[in-house]
Amino acid sequence: MSEYKKGDKVEYRPIGGDSDNVSHSVGEVVEVQGSGAVSIFSVNPAHPLTFPQDAKYTIRNDNTGKATTYQEKNIVSKA
């Protein structure tokens, strides 16, 4: 399950991933992609293998109005 949802205002790092030495931006989550887990059926379909999947968020920047997709590690917190 993803921590952020469509409509949330978030503070995020547009470059550099989770590094602390880059500037932060504020924007609105406009789309959430991925549920946090992917199931792949093994030889026995009754027992699927589940692998974690990073959720991705499309965020519209408050200053520029441009929307870009980021990984969850780029998001600092809710604004």
Phi and psi in radians as a Rosetta constraint file:
Dihedral C 1 N 2 CA 2 C 2 CIRCULARHARMONIC -1.428 0.35
Dihedral N 2 CA 2 C 2 N 3 CIRCULARHARMONIC 2.608 0.35
Dihedral C 2 N 3 CA 3 C 3 CIRCULARHARMONIC -1.374 0.35
Dihedral N 3 CA 3 C 3 N 4 CIRCULARHARMONIC -0.506 0.35
Dihedral C 3 N 4 CA 4 C 4 CIRCULARHARMONIC -1.954 0.35
Dihedral N 4 CA 4 C 4 N 5 CIRCULARHARMONIC 2.662 0.35
Dihedral C 4 N 5 CA 5 C 5 CIRCULARHARMONIC -2.286 0.35
Dihedral N 5 CA 5 C 5 N 6 CIRCULARHARMONIC 2.909 0.35
Dihedral C 5 N 6 CA 6 C 6 CIRCULARHARMONIC -0.971 0.35
Dihedral N 6 CA 6 C 6 N 7 CIRCULARHARMONIC 2.324 0.35
Dihedral C 6 N 7 CA 7 C 7 CIRCULARHARMONIC 1.703 0.35
Dihedral N 7 CA 7 C 7 N 8 CIRCULARHARMONIC -0.264 0.35
Dihedral C 7 N 8 CA 8 C 8 CIRCULARHARMONIC -1.208 0.35
Dihedral N 8 CA 8 C 8 N 9 CIRCULARHARMONIC 2.419 0.35
Dihedral C 8 N 9 CA 9 C 9 CIRCULARHARMONIC -1.534 0.35
Dihedral N 9 CA 9 C 9 N 10 CIRCULARHARMONIC 2.245 0.35
Dihedral C 9 N 10 CA 10 C 10 CIRCULARHARMONIC -2.296 0.35
Dihedral N 10 CA 10 C 10 N 11 CIRCULARHARMONIC 2.669 0.35
Dihedral C 10 N 11 CA 11 C 11 CIRCULARHARMONIC -1.744 0.35
Dihedral N 11 CA 11 C 11 N 12 CIRCULARHARMONIC 2.286 0.35
Dihedral C 11 N 12 CA 12 C 12 CIRCULARHARMONIC -2.506 0.35
Dihedral N 12 CA 12 C 12 N 13 CIRCULARHARMONIC 2.880 0.35
Dihedral C 12 N 13 CA 13 C 13 CIRCULARHARMONIC -1.799 0.35
Dihedral N 13 CA 13 C 13 N 14 CIRCULARHARMONIC 1.937 0.35
Dihedral C 13 N 14 CA 14 C 14 CIRCULARHARMONIC -1.207 0.35
Dihedral N 14 CA 14 C 14 N 15 CIRCULARHARMONIC -0.356 0.35
Dihedral C 14 N 15 CA 15 C 15 CIRCULARHARMONIC -2.393 0.35
Dihedral N 15 CA 15 C 15 N 16 CIRCULARHARMONIC 2.744 0.35
Dihedral C 15 N 16 CA 16 C 16 CIRCULARHARMONIC 1.506 0.35
Dihedral N 16 CA 16 C 16 N 17 CIRCULARHARMONIC 0.063 0.35
Dihedral C 16 N 17 CA 17 C 17 CIRCULARHARMONIC 1.087 0.35
Dihedral N 17 CA 17 C 17 N 18 CIRCULARHARMONIC -2.236 0.35
Dihedral C 17 N 18 CA 18 C 18 CIRCULARHARMONIC -1.655 0.35
Dihedral N 18 CA 18 C 18 N 19 CIRCULARHARMONIC 0.284 0.35
Dihedral C 18 N 19 CA 19 C 19 CIRCULARHARMONIC -1.239 0.35
Dihedral N 19 CA 19 C 19 N 20 CIRCULARHARMONIC 2.463 0.35
Dihedral C 19 N 20 CA 20 C 20 CIRCULARHARMONIC -1.464 0.35
Dihedral N 20 CA 20 C 20 N 21 CIRCULARHARMONIC -0.194 0.35
Dihedral C 20 N 21 CA 21 C 21 CIRCULARHARMONIC -1.697 0.35
Dihedral N 21 CA 21 C 21 N 22 CIRCULARHARMONIC 0.479 0.35
Dihedral C 21 N 22 CA 22 C 22 CIRCULARHARMONIC -2.094 0.35
Dihedral N 22 CA 22 C 22 N 23 CIRCULARHARMONIC 2.735 0.35
Dihedral C 22 N 23 CA 23 C 23 CIRCULARHARMONIC -1.223 0.35
Dihedral N 23 CA 23 C 23 N 24 CIRCULARHARMONIC 2.742 0.35
Dihedral C 23 N 24 CA 24 C 24 CIRCULARHARMONIC -1.865 0.35
Dihedral N 24 CA 24 C 24 N 25 CIRCULARHARMONIC 2.651 0.35
Dihedral C 24 N 25 CA 25 C 25 CIRCULARHARMONIC -2.205 0.35
Dihedral N 25 CA 25 C 25 N 26 CIRCULARHARMONIC 2.887 0.35
Dihedral C 25 N 26 CA 26 C 26 CIRCULARHARMONIC -2.136 0.35
Dihedral N 26 CA 26 C 26 N 27 CIRCULARHARMONIC 2.430 0.35
Dihedral C 26 N 27 CA 27 C 27 CIRCULARHARMONIC -2.809 0.35
Dihedral N 27 CA 27 C 27 N 28 CIRCULARHARMONIC -3.118 0.35
Dihedral C 27 N 28 CA 28 C 28 CIRCULARHARMONIC -1.980 0.35
Dihedral N 28 CA 28 C 28 N 29 CIRCULARHARMONIC 2.344 0.35
Dihedral C 28 N 29 CA 29 C 29 CIRCULARHARMONIC -1.238 0.35
Dihedral N 29 CA 29 C 29 N 30 CIRCULARHARMONIC 2.114 0.35
Dihedral C 29 N 30 CA 30 C 30 CIRCULARHARMONIC -1.884 0.35
Dihedral N 30 CA 30 C 30 N 31 CIRCULARHARMONIC -0.255 0.35
Dihedral C 30 N 31 CA 31 C 31 CIRCULARHARMONIC -2.775 0.35
Dihedral N 31 CA 31 C 31 N 32 CIRCULARHARMONIC 2.496 0.35
Dihedral C 31 N 32 CA 32 C 32 CIRCULARHARMONIC -2.070 0.35
Dihedral N 32 CA 32 C 32 N 33 CIRCULARHARMONIC 2.227 0.35
Dihedral C 32 N 33 CA 33 C 33 CIRCULARHARMONIC -2.049 0.35
Dihedral N 33 CA 33 C 33 N 34 CIRCULARHARMONIC 2.299 0.35
Dihedral C 33 N 34 CA 34 C 34 CIRCULARHARMONIC 1.607 0.35
Dihedral N 34 CA 34 C 34 N 35 CIRCULARHARMONIC 2.507 0.35
Dihedral C 34 N 35 CA 35 C 35 CIRCULARHARMONIC -1.789 0.35
Dihedral N 35 CA 35 C 35 N 36 CIRCULARHARMONIC -0.130 0.35
Dihedral C 35 N 36 CA 36 C 36 CIRCULARHARMONIC 1.823 0.35
Dihedral N 36 CA 36 C 36 N 37 CIRCULARHARMONIC -0.253 0.35
Dihedral C 36 N 37 CA 37 C 37 CIRCULARHARMONIC -2.648 0.35
Dihedral N 37 CA 37 C 37 N 38 CIRCULARHARMONIC 2.560 0.35
Dihedral C 37 N 38 CA 38 C 38 CIRCULARHARMONIC -2.175 0.35
Dihedral N 38 CA 38 C 38 N 39 CIRCULARHARMONIC 2.295 0.35
Dihedral C 38 N 39 CA 39 C 39 CIRCULARHARMONIC -1.743 0.35
Dihedral N 39 CA 39 C 39 N 40 CIRCULARHARMONIC 2.295 0.35
Dihedral C 39 N 40 CA 40 C 40 CIRCULARHARMONIC -2.148 0.35
Dihedral N 40 CA 40 C 40 N 41 CIRCULARHARMONIC 2.224 0.35
Dihedral C 40 N 41 CA 41 C 41 CIRCULARHARMONIC -1.344 0.35
Dihedral N 41 CA 41 C 41 N 42 CIRCULARHARMONIC 2.295 0.35
Dihedral C 41 N 42 CA 42 C 42 CIRCULARHARMONIC -1.528 0.35
Dihedral N 42 CA 42 C 42 N 43 CIRCULARHARMONIC -2.769 0.35
Dihedral C 42 N 43 CA 43 C 43 CIRCULARHARMONIC -1.058 0.35
Dihedral N 43 CA 43 C 43 N 44 CIRCULARHARMONIC -0.590 0.35
Dihedral C 43 N 44 CA 44 C 44 CIRCULARHARMONIC -1.839 0.35
Dihedral N 44 CA 44 C 44 N 45 CIRCULARHARMONIC 1.848 0.35
Dihedral C 44 N 45 CA 45 C 45 CIRCULARHARMONIC -1.073 0.35
Dihedral N 45 CA 45 C 45 N 46 CIRCULARHARMONIC -0.285 0.35
Dihedral C 45 N 46 CA 46 C 46 CIRCULARHARMONIC -1.284 0.35
Dihedral N 46 CA 46 C 46 N 47 CIRCULARHARMONIC -0.275 0.35
Dihedral C 46 N 47 CA 47 C 47 CIRCULARHARMONIC -2.256 0.35
Dihedral N 47 CA 47 C 47 N 48 CIRCULARHARMONIC 1.362 0.35
Dihedral C 47 N 48 CA 48 C 48 CIRCULARHARMONIC -1.225 0.35
Dihedral N 48 CA 48 C 48 N 49 CIRCULARHARMONIC 2.609 0.35
Dihedral C 48 N 49 CA 49 C 49 CIRCULARHARMONIC -1.537 0.35
Dihedral N 49 CA 49 C 49 N 50 CIRCULARHARMONIC 2.355 0.35
Dihedral C 49 N 50 CA 50 C 50 CIRCULARHARMONIC -1.991 0.35
Dihedral N 50 CA 50 C 50 N 51 CIRCULARHARMONIC 2.225 0.35
Dihedral C 50 N 51 CA 51 C 51 CIRCULARHARMONIC -2.072 0.35
Dihedral N 51 CA 51 C 51 N 52 CIRCULARHARMONIC 2.472 0.35
Dihedral C 51 N 52 CA 52 C 52 CIRCULARHARMONIC -1.178 0.35
Dihedral N 52 CA 52 C 52 N 53 CIRCULARHARMONIC 2.512 0.35
Dihedral C 52 N 53 CA 53 C 53 CIRCULARHARMONIC -2.278 0.35
Dihedral N 53 CA 53 C 53 N 54 CIRCULARHARMONIC 2.259 0.35
Dihedral C 53 N 54 CA 54 C 54 CIRCULARHARMONIC -1.231 0.35
Dihedral N 54 CA 54 C 54 N 55 CIRCULARHARMONIC 2.276 0.35
Dihedral C 54 N 55 CA 55 C 55 CIRCULARHARMONIC -1.261 0.35
Dihedral N 55 CA 55 C 55 N 56 CIRCULARHARMONIC 2.578 0.35
Dihedral C 55 N 56 CA 56 C 56 CIRCULARHARMONIC -2.119 0.35
Dihedral N 56 CA 56 C 56 N 57 CIRCULARHARMONIC 2.522 0.35
Dihedral C 56 N 57 CA 57 C 57 CIRCULARHARMONIC -2.174 0.35
Dihedral N 57 CA 57 C 57 N 58 CIRCULARHARMONIC 2.268 0.35
Dihedral C 57 N 58 CA 58 C 58 CIRCULARHARMONIC -1.599 0.35
Dihedral N 58 CA 58 C 58 N 59 CIRCULARHARMONIC 2.109 0.35
Dihedral C 58 N 59 CA 59 C 59 CIRCULARHARMONIC -2.062 0.35
Dihedral N 59 CA 59 C 59 N 60 CIRCULARHARMONIC 2.262 0.35
Dihedral C 59 N 60 CA 60 C 60 CIRCULARHARMONIC -1.640 0.35
Dihedral N 60 CA 60 C 60 N 61 CIRCULARHARMONIC 2.067 0.35
Dihedral C 60 N 61 CA 61 C 61 CIRCULARHARMONIC -1.162 0.35
Dihedral N 61 CA 61 C 61 N 62 CIRCULARHARMONIC 2.301 0.35
Dihedral C 61 N 62 CA 62 C 62 CIRCULARHARMONIC -1.128 0.35
Dihedral N 62 CA 62 C 62 N 63 CIRCULARHARMONIC -0.563 0.35
Dihedral C 62 N 63 CA 63 C 63 CIRCULARHARMONIC -1.454 0.35
Dihedral N 63 CA 63 C 63 N 64 CIRCULARHARMONIC -0.764 0.35
Dihedral C 63 N 64 CA 64 C 64 CIRCULARHARMONIC -1.700 0.35
Dihedral N 64 CA 64 C 64 N 65 CIRCULARHARMONIC -0.409 0.35
Dihedral C 64 N 65 CA 65 C 65 CIRCULARHARMONIC 1.389 0.35
Dihedral N 65 CA 65 C 65 N 66 CIRCULARHARMONIC 0.009 0.35
Dihedral C 65 N 66 CA 66 C 66 CIRCULARHARMONIC -1.470 0.35
Dihedral N 66 CA 66 C 66 N 67 CIRCULARHARMONIC 2.493 0.35
Dihedral C 66 N 67 CA 67 C 67 CIRCULARHARMONIC -1.897 0.35
Dihedral N 67 CA 67 C 67 N 68 CIRCULARHARMONIC 2.317 0.35
Dihedral C 67 N 68 CA 68 C 68 CIRCULARHARMONIC -2.432 0.35
Dihedral N 68 CA 68 C 68 N 69 CIRCULARHARMONIC 2.615 0.35
Dihedral C 68 N 69 CA 69 C 69 CIRCULARHARMONIC -1.635 0.35
Dihedral N 69 CA 69 C 69 N 70 CIRCULARHARMONIC 2.320 0.35
Dihedral C 69 N 70 CA 70 C 70 CIRCULARHARMONIC -2.261 0.35
Dihedral N 70 CA 70 C 70 N 71 CIRCULARHARMONIC 2.733 0.35
Dihedral C 70 N 71 CA 71 C 71 CIRCULARHARMONIC -1.394 0.35
Dihedral N 71 CA 71 C 71 N 72 CIRCULARHARMONIC 2.810 0.35
Dihedral C 71 N 72 CA 72 C 72 CIRCULARHARMONIC -1.063 0.35
Dihedral N 72 CA 72 C 72 N 73 CIRCULARHARMONIC -0.514 0.35
Dihedral C 72 N 73 CA 73 C 73 CIRCULARHARMONIC -1.140 0.35
Dihedral N 73 CA 73 C 73 N 74 CIRCULARHARMONIC -0.324 0.35
Dihedral C 73 N 74 CA 74 C 74 CIRCULARHARMONIC -1.384 0.35
Dihedral N 74 CA 74 C 74 N 75 CIRCULARHARMONIC -0.313 0.35
Dihedral C 74 N 75 CA 75 C 75 CIRCULARHARMONIC -1.492 0.35
Dihedral N 75 CA 75 C 75 N 76 CIRCULARHARMONIC 2.226 0.35
Dihedral C 75 N 76 CA 76 C 76 CIRCULARHARMONIC -1.470 0.35
Dihedral N 76 CA 76 C 76 N 77 CIRCULARHARMONIC -0.890 0.35
Dihedral C 76 N 77 CA 77 C 77 CIRCULARHARMONIC -2.994 0.35
Dihedral N 77 CA 77 C 77 N 78 CIRCULARHARMONIC 3.035 0.35
Dihedral C 77 N 78 CA 78 C 78 CIRCULARHARMONIC -1.275 0.35
Dihedral N 78 CA 78 C 78 N 79 CIRCULARHARMONIC 2.483 0.35
